[in-house]
Amino acid sequence: MTISVLFCRNDSIYKTLPDVDVWDADRDALRWPGGTPVVAHPPCRAWGKLYKFAHPDPGEKDLAVWSVEQVRRWGGVLEHPAGSKLWPHMELPHPRRKDKFYGWTLPITQLWWGHRAGKATWLYIVGCLPRNIPPIPLRLDEPTHVISTSHGMRKGMQRYRKHCSKAEREHTPIELARWLVELARRCGN
């Protein structure tokens, strides 16, 4: 079964995976015709903790709303930062709850799949029960990097960690990409 991945970077790792139909900026995900389960990565800067400092392009914020609608219609998974303001806006369920679309939220940390930062993430899933998701790897080691510096942390301090580059913040680790595609496949059954 082919899985559609929406709103990827042009250099996305998803383009190396078999049976994956990738919609990056050049293809314009809003032209996606539907029909398959999705892995949706809509832009998050207008919805995240630092949204007040974001300068999204006109209409960019609406891409996440549209993505939720596609996940609800076709099944699949939407990935966004933990605590995204998209959750209350679209009445997405908090972890351990379900919504009227039988969707549910799985909190993860991308470190488990090889990201150098913890990168707390929420996955909104429709079409796959919690007991049917692929096995989740568990890592208990400390991340070596951060997405942004905690208040007052400076180089030389005990808990200081290097920052991830912008590209690394935006890329999905290959193992997580494979896991999300497998999860979306299970949402289509």
PyMOL commands that set and color helices and strands:
alter all, ss='L'
color gray80, all
select helices_A, chain A and resi 13-16+29-31+51-53+60-74+86-89+110-113+130-132+166-170+174-187
alter helices_A, ss='H'
color red, helices_A
select strands_A, chain A and resi 3-8+20-24+38-40+76-81+103-109+120-126+145-146+162-163
alter strands_A, ss='S'
color yellow, strands_A
deselect
rebuild
show_as cartoon
